[in-house]
């Protein structure tokens, strides 16, 4: 999937509503990221790693049943 314009330099994007972190490079369902961008409840992590997302209390998205 192509990275969203606001996050073209970030691989991991978080959803503040449910504390889920998405690996945009590994996503196959674009509708999830599109809905997140429309809702405006997103953030990026610095450094841009899965470890930093977990340090902030986010769970990595692991498919439709993980949210």
N, CA, C and O atoms as CSV, one atom per row, in Angstrom:
chain,resi,resn,atom,element,x,y,z
A,1,UNK,N,N,0.840,-1.172,0.000
A,1,UNK,CA,C,0.000,0.000,0.000
A,1,UNK,C,C,0.886,1.237,0.000
A,1,UNK,O,O,1.969,1.238,0.584
A,2,UNK,N,N,0.425,2.264,-0.645
A,2,UNK,CA,C,1.145,3.534,-0.701
A,2,UNK,C,C,0.949,4.289,0.617
A,2,UNK,O,O,-0.152,4.302,1.167
A,3,UNK,N,N,2.001,4.910,1.117
A,3,UNK,CA,C,1.909,5.657,2.370
A,3,UNK,C,C,1.065,6.916,2.175
A,3,UNK,O,O,1.129,7.552,1.123
A,4,UNK,N,N,0.267,7.278,3.199
A,4,UNK,CA,C,-0.542,8.508,3.119
A,4,UNK,C,C,0.355,9.740,2.958
A,4,UNK,O,O,1.498,9.740,3.416
A,5,UNK,N,N,-0.153,10.767,2.322
A,5,UNK,CA,C,0.629,11.966,2.024
A,5,UNK,C,C,1.242,12.570,3.287
A,5,UNK,O,O,2.420,12.929,3.280
A,6,UNK,N,N,0.489,12.686,4.344
A,6,UNK,CA,C,1.007,13.289,5.572
A,6,UNK,C,C,2.048,12.412,6.257
A,6,UNK,O,O,2.786,12.889,7.120
A,7,UNK,N,N,2.115,11.151,5.887
A,7,UNK,CA,C,3.009,10.204,6.545
A,7,UNK,C,C,3.922,9.478,5.566
A,7,UNK,O,O,4.267,8.316,5.777
A,8,UNK,N,N,4.308,10.159,4.507
A,8,UNK,CA,C,5.128,9.487,3.506
A,8,UNK,C,C,6.499,9.074,4.021
A,8,UNK,O,O,7.159,8.231,3.415
A,9,UNK,N,N,6.938,9.664,5.143
A,9,UNK,CA,C,8.243,9.318,5.705
A,9,UNK,C,C,8.130,8.438,6.947
A,9,UNK,O,O,9.119,8.215,7.646
A,10,UNK,N,N,6.935,7.942,7.218
A,10,UNK,CA,C,6.706,7.126,8.410
A,10,UNK,C,C,6.100,5.785,8.030
A,10,UNK,O,O,5.182,5.717,7.212
A,11,UNK,N,N,6.614,4.729,8.623
A,11,UNK,CA,C,6.093,3.388,8.381
A,11,UNK,C,C,4.961,3.052,9.342
A,11,UNK,O,O,4.025,2.348,8.962
A,12,UNK,N,N,5.026,3.541,10.578
A,12,UNK,CA,C,4.033,3.216,11.602
A,12,UNK,C,C,3.160,4.423,11.898
A,12,UNK,O,O,3.657,5.519,12.158
A,13,UNK,N,N,1.839,4.202,11.855
A,13,UNK,CA,C,0.863,5.245,12.146
A,13,UNK,C,C,-0.071,4.708,13.220
A,13,UNK,O,O,-0.544,3.576,13.122
A,14,UNK,N,N,-0.338,5.508,14.239
A,14,UNK,CA,C,-1.184,5.073,15.338
A,14,UNK,C,C,-2.577,5.675,15.278
A,14,UNK,O,O,-2.768,6.780,14.770
A,15,UNK,N,N,-3.538,4.944,15.799
A,15,UNK,CA,C,-4.920,5.403,15.916
A,15,UNK,C,C,-5.179,5.701,17.390
A,15,UNK,O,O,-5.170,4.795,18.223
A,16,UNK,N,N,-5.411,6.978,17.709
A,16,UNK,CA,C,-5.604,7.402,19.096
A,16,UNK,C,C,-6.889,6.849,19.710
A,16,UNK,O,O,-6.993,6.757,20.934
A,17,UNK,N,N,-7.860,6.482,18.890
A,17,UNK,CA,C,-9.155,6.020,19.407
A,17,UNK,C,C,-9.058,4.663,20.079
A,17,UNK,O,O,-9.715,4.425,21.093
A,18,UNK,N,N,-8.245,3.767,19.526
A,18,UNK,CA,C,-8.176,2.417,20.083
A,18,UNK,C,C,-6.743,1.962,20.365
A,18,UNK,O,O,-6.494,0.785,20.628
A,19,UNK,N,N,-5.798,2.919,20.304
A,19,UNK,CA,C,-4.382,2.645,20.586
A,19,UNK,C,C,-3.827,1.478,19.766
A,19,UNK,O,O,-3.147,0.592,20.283
A,20,UNK,N,N,-4.138,1.511,18.486
A,20,UNK,CA,C,-3.629,0.514,17.554
A,20,UNK,C,C,-2.612,1.178,16.644
A,20,UNK,O,O,-2.839,2.279,16.144
A,21,UNK,N,N,-1.497,0.509,16.434
A,21,UNK,CA,C,-0.470,0.994,15.517
A,21,UNK,C,C,-0.506,0.146,14.248
A,21,UNK,O,O,-0.585,-1.081,14.307
A,22,UNK,N,N,-0.446,0.812,13.114
A,22,UNK,CA,C,-0.499,0.133,11.822
A,22,UNK,C,C,0.841,0.258,11.115
A,22,UNK,O,O,1.415,1.345,11.044
A,23,UNK,N,N,1.333,-0.849,10.597
A,23,UNK,CA,C,2.516,-0.845,9.752
A,23,UNK,C,C,2.002,-0.603,8.333
A,23,UNK,O,O,1.532,-1.527,7.669
A,24,UNK,N,N,2.094,0.628,7.883
A,24,UNK,CA,C,1.500,1.010,6.602
A,24,UNK,C,C,2.109,0.216,5.452
A,24,UNK,O,O,1.416,-0.106,4.487
A,25,UNK,N,N,3.389,-0.100,5.548
A,25,UNK,CA,C,4.041,-0.852,4.466
A,25,UNK,C,C,3.512,-2.279,4.361
A,25,UNK,O,O,3.567,-2.879,3.287
A,26,UNK,N,N,3.005,-2.824,5.450
A,26,UNK,CA,C,2.513,-4.204,5.451
A,26,UNK,C,C,0.996,-4.300,5.268
A,26,UNK,O,O,0.466,-5.400,5.113
A,27,UNK,N,N,0.298,-3.173,5.284
A,27,UNK,CA,C,-1.168,-3.188,5.177
A,27,UNK,C,C,-1.615,-3.586,3.779
A,27,UNK,O,O,-1.013,-3.188,2.781
A,28,UNK,N,N,-2.679,-4.376,3.724
A,28,UNK,CA,C,-3.278,-4.732,2.443
A,28,UNK,C,C,-4.660,-4.104,2.301
A,28,UNK,O,O,-5.166,-3.975,1.186
A,29,UNK,N,N,-5.275,-3.712,3.412
A,29,UNK,CA,C,-6.606,-3.107,3.394
A,29,UNK,C,C,-6.471,-1.594,3.525
A,29,UNK,O,O,-6.360,-1.063,4.629
A,30,UNK,N,N,-6.483,-0.909,2.384
A,30,UNK,CA,C,-6.321,0.545,2.376
A,30,UNK,C,C,-7.464,1.270,3.066
A,30,UNK,O,O,-7.282,2.398,3.525
A,31,UNK,N,N,-8.626,0.660,3.152
A,31,UNK,CA,C,-9.784,1.338,3.735
A,31,UNK,C,C,-9.550,1.683,5.211
A,31,UNK,O,O,-10.069,2.686,5.700
A,32,UNK,N,N,-8.785,0.869,5.911
A,32,UNK,CA,C,-8.505,1.137,7.329
A,32,UNK,C,C,-7.705,2.426,7.471
A,32,UNK,O,O,-8.049,3.282,8.286
A,33,UNK,N,N,-6.656,2.569,6.696
A,33,UNK,CA,C,-5.817,3.762,6.770
A,33,UNK,C,C,-6.569,4.976,6.236
A,33,UNK,O,O,-6.440,6.068,6.790
A,34,UNK,N,N,-7.350,4.808,5.175
A,34,UNK,CA,C,-8.136,5.922,4.639
A,34,UNK,C,C,-9.129,6.435,5.679
A,34,UNK,O,O,-9.291,7.646,5.835
A,35,UNK,N,N,-9.787,5.536,6.383
A,35,UNK,CA,C,-10.746,5.933,7.418
A,35,UNK,C,C,-10.024,6.647,8.551
A,35,UNK,O,O,-10.545,7.623,9.092
A,36,UNK,N,N,-8.855,6.188,8.914
A,36,UNK,CA,C,-8.064,6.821,9.962
A,36,UNK,C,C,-7.672,8.244,9.559
A,36,UNK,O,O,-7.746,9.157,10.382
A,37,UNK,N,N,-7.263,8.441,8.324
A,37,UNK,CA,C,-6.890,9.770,7.843
A,37,UNK,C,C,-8.100,10.714,7.831
A,37,UNK,O,O,-7.972,11.890,8.171
A,38,UNK,N,N,-9.265,10.200,7.443
A,38,UNK,CA,C,-10.485,11.013,7.430
A,38,UNK,C,C,-10.906,11.410,8.840
A,38,UNK,O,O,-11.374,12.527,9.061
A,39,UNK,N,N,-10.741,10.499,9.790
A,39,UNK,CA,C,-11.141,10.766,11.172
A,39,UNK,C,C,-10.209,11.770,11.845
A,39,UNK,O,O,-10.623,12.488,12.755
A,40,UNK,N,N,-8.954,11.823,11.403
A,40,UNK,CA,C,-7.998,12.760,11.971
A,40,UNK,C,C,-7.496,12.364,13.349
A,40,UNK,O,O,-7.003,13.215,14.090
A,41,UNK,N,N,-7.608,11.109,13.706
A,41,UNK,CA,C,-7.186,10.642,15.031
A,41,UNK,C,C,-5.903,9.824,14.935
A,41,UNK,O,O,-5.798,8.757,15.539
A,42,UNK,N,N,-4.944,10.313,14.191
A,42,UNK,CA,C,-3.722,9.579,13.917
A,42,UNK,C,C,-2.521,10.283,14.539
A,42,UNK,O,O,-2.582,11.462,14.889
A,43,UNK,N,N,-1.446,9.544,14.665
A,43,UNK,CA,C,-0.170,10.107,15.081
A,43,UNK,C,C,0.942,9.226,14.564
A,43,UNK,O,O,0.726,8.066,14.211
A,44,UNK,N,N,2.136,9.791,14.525
A,44,UNK,CA,C,3.299,9.010,14.125
A,44,UNK,C,C,4.206,8.844,15.335
A,44,UNK,O,O,4.011,9.495,16.361
A,45,UNK,N,N,5.169,7.993,15.210
A,45,UNK,CA,C,6.056,7.683,16.323
A,45,UNK,C,C,7.483,8.107,15.976
A,45,UNK,O,O,7.923,7.975,14.834
A,46,UNK,N,N,8.183,8.608,16.960
A,46,UNK,CA,C,9.571,8.997,16.764
A,46,UNK,C,C,10.419,8.407,17.875
A,46,UNK,O,O,10.274,8.812,19.028
A,47,UNK,N,N,11.277,7.489,17.578
A,47,UNK,CA,C,11.622,7.000,16.248
A,47,UNK,C,C,10.514,6.129,15.653
A,47,UNK,O,O,9.674,5.592,16.374
A,48,UNK,N,N,10.530,6.005,14.370
A,48,UNK,CA,C,9.490,5.304,13.617
A,48,UNK,C,C,9.718,3.791,13.677
A,48,UNK,O,O,10.144,3.174,12.701
A,49,UNK,N,N,9.425,3.207,14.847
A,49,UNK,CA,C,9.632,1.769,15.040
A,49,UNK,C,C,8.446,1.155,15.770
A,49,UNK,O,O,7.698,1.849,16.460
A,50,UNK,N,N,8.286,-0.148,15.610
A,50,UNK,CA,C,7.230,-0.864,16.326
A,50,UNK,C,C,7.495,-0.831,17.829
A,50,UNK,O,O,6.556,-0.794,18.624
A,51,UNK,N,N,8.758,-0.844,18.217
A,51,UNK,CA,C,9.116,-0.797,19.633
A,51,UNK,C,C,8.644,0.513,20.266
A,51,UNK,O,O,8.122,0.510,21.381
A,52,UNK,N,N,8.826,1.623,19.566
A,52,UNK,CA,C,8.374,2.917,20.099
A,52,UNK,C,C,6.854,2.954,20.207
A,52,UNK,O,O,6.323,3.512,21.167
A,53,UNK,N,N,6.152,2.380,19.255
A,53,UNK,CA,C,4.688,2.320,19.337
A,53,UNK,C,C,4.267,1.549,20.587
A,53,UNK,O,O,3.376,1.988,21.315
A,54,UNK,N,N,4.896,0.413,20.838
A,54,UNK,CA,C,4.578,-0.376,22.033
A,54,UNK,C,C,4.943,0.375,23.304
A,54,UNK,O,O,4.220,0.285,24.296
A,55,UNK,N,N,6.060,1.121,23.296
A,55,UNK,CA,C,6.452,1.915,24.462
A,55,UNK,C,C,5.402,2.957,24.817
A,55,UNK,O,O,5.272,3.330,25.983
A,56,UNK,N,N,4.662,3.426,23.839
A,56,UNK,CA,C,3.611,4.419,24.067
A,56,UNK,C,C,2.251,3.784,24.359
A,56,UNK,O,O,1.245,4.484,24.471
A,57,UNK,N,N,2.227,2.471,24.479
A,57,UNK,CA,C,0.995,1.776,24.842
A,57,UNK,C,C,0.144,1.314,23.673
A,57,UNK,O,O,-0.991,0.882,23.874
A,58,UNK,N,N,0.661,1.396,22.466
A,58,UNK,CA,C,-0.076,0.968,21.278
A,58,UNK,C,C,0.183,-0.506,21.000
A,58,UNK,O,O,1.282,-1.014,21.224
A,59,UNK,N,N,-0.855,-1.186,20.504
A,59,UNK,CA,C,-0.742,-2.578,20.076
A,59,UNK,C,C,-0.626,-2.585,18.556
A,59,UNK,O,O,-1.303,-1.815,17.874
A,60,UNK,N,N,0.222,-3.447,18.032
A,60,UNK,CA,C,0.358,-3.542,16.587
A,60,UNK,C,C,-0.849,-4.259,15.988
A,60,UNK,O,O,-1.302,-5.275,16.517
A,61,UNK,N,N,-1.351,-3.739,14.915
A,61,UNK,CA,C,-2.477,-4.329,14.200
A,61,UNK,C,C,-2.057,-5.682,13.640
A,61,UNK,O,O,-1.026,-5.810,12.980
A,62,UNK,N,N,-2.889,-6.692,13.922
A,62,UNK,CA,C,-2.552,-8.046,13.498
A,62,UNK,C,C,-3.704,-8.679,12.741
A,62,UNK,O,O,-3.918,-9.888,12.832
A,63,UNK,N,N,-4.437,-7.887,12.007
A,63,UNK,CA,C,-5.552,-8.397,11.236
A,63,UNK,C,C,-6.882,-7.925,11.790
A,63,UNK,O,O,-6.921,-7.275,12.835
A,64,UNK,N,N,-7.978,-8.243,11.102
A,64,UNK,CA,C,-9.303,-7.736,11.460
A,64,UNK,C,C,-9.751,-8.041,12.894
A,64,UNK,O,O,-10.485,-7.238,13.470
A,65,UNK,N,N,-9.353,-9.137,13.481
A,65,UNK,CA,C,-9.797,-9.471,14.829
A,65,UNK,C,C,-8.966,-8.859,15.923
A,65,UNK,O,O,-9.272,-9.055,17.100
A,66,UNK,N,N,-7.921,-8.122,15.585
A,66,UNK,CA,C,-7.010,-7.628,16.620
A,66,UNK,C,C,-7.420,-6.282,17.207
A,66,UNK,O,O,-6.889,-5.887,18.245
A,67,UNK,N,N,-8.341,-5.571,16.580
A,67,UNK,CA,C,-8.729,-4.244,17.071
A,67,UNK,C,C,-9.759,-4.364,18.154
A,67,UNK,O,O,-10.210,-3.353,18.692
